[in-house]
Amino acid sequence: MSIFTSSKIDPTQPLIIDGQLIPIKSLEVLKINAGKLASGNRINVFAYVWHTGVPGPSVLILGGVHGNEINGIEIVRRTIEDDISSKVVAGSVVIIPLLNVFGFINFSRDVTDGKDVNRSFPGHLNGSLASRVARILTKKILPFVDFALDFHTGGDARYNYPQVRFNKSNPQAKLLAECFDVKYIIEQPLIASSFRKAATDMGVTAVVFEGGESIRLDKLAIESGISSIKNVLVQLGNMIGDAKHLSIHAPQDKVWIKKDTWIRASTPGIFIWQRRSGDFVQAGELLAEIKDPFASKSTQIISTYTGHIFGHNNASVVSLGDPLFNIGYEYETIRAVDSKYF
């Protein structure tokens, strides 16, 4: 099955986004008003738009929906720094390194009113601040794109091994996910009011990359995300190249995770893990110990599943019921030699 069939925009005509003309064979940097701080300082979302005028898909590369997810922002920033737009020979590419400027300023996942932008789509002009930020994408960007790559990082102290999440009801989304330079591709239903749901409703095939932990930069996640962008653009026909040579490592087997669960803390205390994201574990295997601060009690955390750990908690102290290990227990291996894309 071909991922790309036709574009929703006419590639031979200039674009007009947020009232600004994007000529053919031109890179334009748009400043889209996102509101003001309490001090009166205006906040803008920067969108880099490259329009080739050659038939091909239009792709959105997005970071910073959550302001503290620095790995996603850094992946997209480095893509701009590497001048990837100059390598695009067909279609169009829209690159937004940071959507949630308010959250970034405050080292926060959310905007200043505490609302989550990724639970505020499609957004509203007269809604909450999060809703207004969400509206920038749905009204000003999504009408001009066919595919969307949304880059995220694990929330709070949770570390995500580089992975891509897709909606299994959209065959294009799975094919797009297989283009990513990651070990894990994960089925995840569309979440109400999320960016991926809004994009899907507008006929845009969207997937979500997750890698690393909030606030901290992670080399593996960043390199994996950058090479994934290049791989996707090659496979869609936006760029010319060989995906094998764009990967950060030799082509690897992928694990298609169909069902997963969290193993949670059965007691509070100091969390000392033995296994971590990227590991394969057997049911009955020791994963971690939780110790009380008085050296009087130690509780073993035993895996009740056989499967792949693709996310784990890095918190040093956990409470009762906290998520510790995200395990994919129903999965299928996609051999690198059988992959359509490597």
MARMARTI-975887 format. One record per residue (C-alpha): residue in one letter; x, y, z. Coordinates in steps of 0.25 Angstrom, whole numbers, plus 5000, padded with zeros to 4 digits. Each point is the difference from the previous one (the first is absolute). Example, Ala and Ser with C-alpha at 12.3 -4.5 7.8 and 13.67 -1.06 7.14 Angstrom:
MARMARTI-975887
R residu    u    v    w
R      a 5049 4982 5031
R      s 5006 5014 4998
This chain:
MARMARTI-975887
R residu    u    v    w
R      m 5000 5000 5000
R      s 5005 5014 4996
R      i 5001 5010 5012
R      f 4998 5012 4991
R      t 4989 5001 4989
R      s 4996 5015 4998
R      s 5002 5013 5007
R      k 4988 5009 5005
R      i 5007 5012 4995
R      d 5004 5004 4986
R      p 5016 4999 5000
R      t 5001 5009 4988
R      q 4993 5012 5007
R      p 5006 5009 5010
R      l 4994 4998 5015
R      i 4994 5010 5008
R      i 5001 4996 5015
R      d 4995 5010 5011
R      g 4999 5011 4990
R      q 5015 4998 4995
R      l 5004 4996 4986
R      i 5009 4988 4998
R      p 5005 5001 4986
R      i 5005 4988 4993
R      k 5014 4996 5003
R      s 5001 5009 5012
R      l 5002 4997 5015
R      e 4992 5010 5008
R      v 5000 5001 5015
R      l 4986 5004 5005
R      k 4998 5006 5014
R      i 4986 4996 5004
R      n 4994 5008 5012
R      a 4997 4991 5012
R      g 4996 5011 5010
R      k 5007 5008 5011
R      l 5007 4998 5013
R      a 4994 5007 5012
R      s 5012 5011 4998
R      g 4994 5003 4987
R      n 5011 4993 4992
R      r 4995 4994 4987
R      i 5002 4985 4998
R      n 5002 4994 4986
R      v 5000 4986 4995
R      f 5011 4999 4989
R      a 4997 4991 4988
R      y 5010 4997 4989
R      v 4993 4997 4987
R      w 5008 4995 4987
R      h 4991 4999 4988
R      t 5007 4993 4988
R      g 4989 5001 4989
R      v 5003 4986 4996
R      p 4989 4989 5002
R      g 5001 4993 5014
R      p 4994 4999 5014
R      s 5000 5012 5010
R      v 5006 4996 5013
R      l 4999 5007 5014
R      i 5011 4997 5009
R      l 4996 5005 5014
R      g 5006 5001 5014
R      g 4997 5006 5013
R      v 4985 4997 5001
R      h 5004 4998 5015
R      g 5010 5011 5004
R      n 5009 4992 5009
R      e 5002 4989 4990
R      i 5014 5005 4996
R      n 5004 4988 4991
R      g 4989 5002 4991
R      i 5003 5014 4998
R      e 5015 4997 4999
R      i 4997 4990 4989
R      v 4992 5010 4992
R      r 5010 5011 5003
R      r 5012 4992 4995
R      t 4992 4997 4987
R      i 4999 5015 4997
R      e 5015 5002 5004
R      d 5004 4989 4990
R      d 4993 5007 4989
R      i 4991 4989 4996
R      s 4991 5008 4992
R      s 5011 5002 4990
R      k 5000 4985 4998
R      v 4985 4999 4997
R      v 4998 4999 4985
R      a 4985 4997 5000
R      g 4987 5004 5007
R      s 5000 5010 5012
R      v 5006 4999 5014
R      v 4995 5008 5012
R      i 5009 5000 5012
R      i 4995 5005 5014
R      p 5011 4998 5011
R      l 4992 5005 5011
R      l 4984 5002 5001
R      n 4998 5002 5015
R      v 5009 5012 5002
R      f 4993 5003 5013
R      g 5003 4986 5006
R      f 5015 5001 4995
R      i 5002 5013 5008
R      n 4995 4994 5013
R      f 5006 4986 4998
R      s 4986 4995 5000
R      r 4993 4989 4992
R      d 4987 5009 5000
R      v 4997 5015 4997
R      t 4999 5010 5011
R      d 4986 4997 5003
R      g 5004 4985 5003
R      k 4993 4995 4988
R      d 5006 4990 4990
R      v 5001 5004 4986
R      n 4999 4986 4996
R      r 4987 4998 5006
R      s 4994 5013 4994
R      f 4999 4997 4985
R      p 4994 5005 4991
R      g 5000 5012 5008
R      h 4992 5013 5000
R      l 5003 5015 4997
R      n 4993 5004 5013
R      g 5003 4988 5009
R      s 5011 4997 5010
R      l 5015 5004 4997
R      a 5002 4985 4997
R      s 4989 5000 4991
R      r 5004 5012 4993
R      v 5014 4994 4998
R      a 4994 4988 4994
R      r 4992 5008 4991
R      i 5013 5005 4993
R      l 5002 4986 4994
R      t 4986 4996 4997
R      k 4997 5013 4993
R      k 5013 5005 4994
R      i 5009 4988 4998
R      l 4992 4987 4998
R      p 4992 5004 4988
R      f 5013 5001 4993
R      v 5006 4986 5004
R      d 4998 4985 4996
R      f 5009 4994 5011
R      a 5004 5004 5014
R      l 5012 4996 5009
R      d 4998 5004 5014
R      f 5012 4999 5009
R      h 4998 4998 5015
R      t 5008 4996 5012
R      g 4996 4991 5012
R      g 4992 5008 5011
R      d 5005 5003 5014
R      a 5011 4990 5004
R      r 4996 4990 4990
R      y 5010 4996 4989
R      n 4995 4995 4987
R      y 5009 4991 4991
R      p 5000 5006 4986
R      q 4986 4996 4994
R      v 4989 5004 4991
R      r 4985 4999 5003
R      f 4989 4998 4989
R      n 4986 4998 4998
R      k 4998 4986 4995
R      s 4987 5003 4993
R      n 5008 5009 4990
R      p 5008 4991 4991
R      q 5008 5012 4996
R      a 5004 5003 5014
R      k 5006 4986 5002
R      l 5008 5001 4987
R      l 5005 5014 5005
R      a 5004 4995 5013
R      e 5008 4989 4994
R      c 5009 5010 4993
R      f 5005 5005 5014
R      d 5014 4997 5005
R      v 4995 4994 5013
R      k 4999 4986 5006
R      y 4985 5001 5005
R      i 4988 5003 4992
R      i 4988 5001 5009
R      e 4985 4999 4997
R      q 4993 5011 5008
R      p 4985 5004 4998
R      l 4997 5014 4997
R      i 4998 5009 5012
R      a 4989 5009 5001
R      s 5004 5015 4998
R      s 5014 4996 4996
R      f 5008 5006 4989
R      r 5000 4986 4993
R      k 4985 4999 5001
R      a 4998 5014 4994
R      a 5010 4997 4989
R      t 4993 4987 4996
R      d 4987 5007 5000
R      m 5005 5010 4990
R      g 5006 4989 4991
R      v 5014 5001 5005
R      t 5008 4987 5003
R      a 5007 5003 5013
R      v 5009 4992 5009
R      v 5007 5003 5013
R      f 5015 4998 5003
R      e 5003 4998 5015
R      g 5015 5000 5005
R      g 5007 5003 5013
R      e 4995 5007 5012
R      s 4995 5014 5003
R      i 5010 5012 5002
R      r 5012 4991 4998
R      l 5007 4998 4986
R      d 5002 4986 4995
R      k 5010 4997 4989
R      l 4993 4987 4996
R      a 4986 5006 4999
R      i 5005 5013 4992
R      e 5009 4992 4990
R      s 4988 4990 4998
R      g 4990 5011 4998
R      i 5009 5008 4990
R      s 5003 4987 4992
R      s 4985 4997 5000
R      i 4997 5013 4994
R      k 5010 4998 4989
R      n 4995 4985 4997
R      v 4985 5005 5000
R      l 5003 5011 4990
R      v 5008 4990 4991
R      q 4989 4990 5000
R      l 4989 5010 4997
R      g 5008 5005 4988
R      n 5003 5014 5006
R      m 5015 4997 5001
R      i 5009 4992 4991
R      g 5009 4990 5008
R      d 5002 4986 5005
R      a 4993 4998 5014
R      k 5010 4989 5004
R      h 5011 5011 4999
R      l 4992 5010 5008
R      s 4998 4991 5012
R      i 5008 5002 5013
R      h 5003 4985 5000
R      a 4999 4988 4991
R      p 4985 4997 4996
R      q 4994 4993 5013
R      d 4988 4991 5002
R      k 4988 5008 5005
R      v 4990 4995 5010
R      w 4986 5003 4997
R      i 4993 5001 5014
R      k 4985 4997 4999
R      k 4997 5000 5015
R      d 5007 5006 5012
R      t 4998 5002 5015
R      w 5007 5008 5011
R      i 5005 4992 5012
R      r 4998 5009 5012
R      a 5006 5002 5014
R      s 4994 4991 5010
R      t 5006 5008 5011
R      p 5006 5014 5002
R      g 5015 5002 5002
R      i 5013 5002 4994
R      f 5000 4994 4986
R      i 5012 4992 4995
R      w 4998 4994 4986
R      q 5008 4988 4995
R      r 4994 5000 4986
R      r 4997 5012 4991
R      s 4994 5004 4986
R      g 5005 4992 4989
R      d 5001 4987 5007
R      f 4992 4988 4997
R      v 4995 4993 5013
R      q 4994 4987 5004
R      a 4988 4998 5009
R      g 5005 4997 5014
R      e 5013 5008 4998
R      l 5004 5011 5011
R      l 4999 5014 4994
R      a 5002 5009 5012
R      e 5000 5001 5015
R      i 4993 5010 5009
R      k 5006 5003 5013
R      d 4995 5008 5012
R      p 5010 5012 5005
R      f 5002 4993 5013
R      a 5007 4987 4994
R      s 4989 4991 5007
R      k 4992 4996 4987
R      s 5003 4996 4986
R      t 4990 4996 4990
R      q 5003 4993 4987
R      i 4993 5004 4987
R      i 4998 4988 4991
R      s 4996 5000 4986
R      t 4986 4994 4998
R      y 5002 5000 4985
R      t 5010 4996 4989
R      g 5003 5011 4991
R      h 5007 5013 4996
R      i 5002 5011 5010
R      f 4999 5013 4991
R      g 4998 5010 5012
R      h 5004 5001 5014
R      n 5000 5009 5012
R      n 5013 5007 5004
R      a 4994 5006 5013
R      s 5009 4997 5012
R      v 4988 4999 5009
R      v 4986 4995 4996
R      s 4986 5000 5007
R      l 4991 4988 5000
R      g 4994 4998 4986
R      d 5010 5008 4993
R      p 5003 4994 4986
R      l 5014 4993 4999
R      f 5002 4992 4988
R      n 4992 5001 4987
R      i 5000 4986 4994
R      g 4995 4996 4986
R      y 4995 4986 5002
R      e 4994 4997 4987
R      y 5009 5003 4988
R      e 5006 4996 4987
R      t 5014 5001 4994
R      i 5002 5007 4987
R      r 5013 4995 4995
R      a 5009 5010 4994
R      v 5002 4991 4987
R      d 4985 5000 4998
R      s 4998 5015 5002
R      k 4995 5008 4988
R      y 5008 5012 5005
R      f 5014 4996 5004
